[in-house]
C-alpha cells in the first residue's frame, strides 16, 4: 500500500493490505448489505466522501459512491443537521439493508477510543429515532 493515510496500519484482507474500515465495509457487503466508509477528513462539513474502496494512490484517488437511496440520504442529512450541520463524528462505516441501519466504528485495540464528536453523532442519530443497537464498535489488533 503506497499511501497509508497518515500512517494508518493496514490489515490483511484475503492476502491484500487494507484498512480496518474497508475490511468492515467488505464484511457488510458480503452479508448482502449496502455500505460506505464515511470519511470527513478535508471535506466540507455537509459533504463527506462516501468511499467504497481505498486506492494505493491515496484519498483523492479512492473510489467513492454517493448514497442515492432516499431513505439513507435523508437519514444521514437529518443526523448531520441535528449534529450542528456537520458530519463531524460520523462513525467510520454506515451500512443498511431493508431492515436496518448500522454505524460501525473501527478502533485499534489499546490505541484508540470513542471520541466526544462520535458520541455527539450517536446522540444526534438517537434523536432521529435510531436505537443504540444501530451502533457497533469493532475493536481490532495486529497479530
Phi, psi and omega in degrees: 000119184286304180264118183259018175052053178079027178091016179297132179292145177257141176258164177267118175243103179053042177088000179240142178285137172201162182284157181304322181299321179288323176299313179298313179304312182295326178293320175297315180300318178297332179275005177091008178272161165267149182200154173217148167273119182267112183244119182261349183302122176072010182254154175301154188302330181249014181222070179289169172273136175253093186278144173246346176194164180253136176264141176299342179273359174112182187302312184292341178262356183287154183284129177237156177209120179300152174269110185259347178297120185305319181300314183285317179300317179294314180301312181297317178294322178297318177296314180299319178297318178291343180262031178079030182059047180207145174275000179307129181090356177302138182294158190305312186236133170248132180229148181208154171216191182297334187262344185187181180227139176227133169255125181243137180239123179277129179228124177287118186306127177076358183232356188214156178209163177293131182266163181299324179296326179289325175293324177293320177299315180299316179299318178296322179292321177296323176298332181272004174104358176286156178258166178300333179293348179278001183241131186228123173262124180252105180269129182229162176212160176274146180294000000 
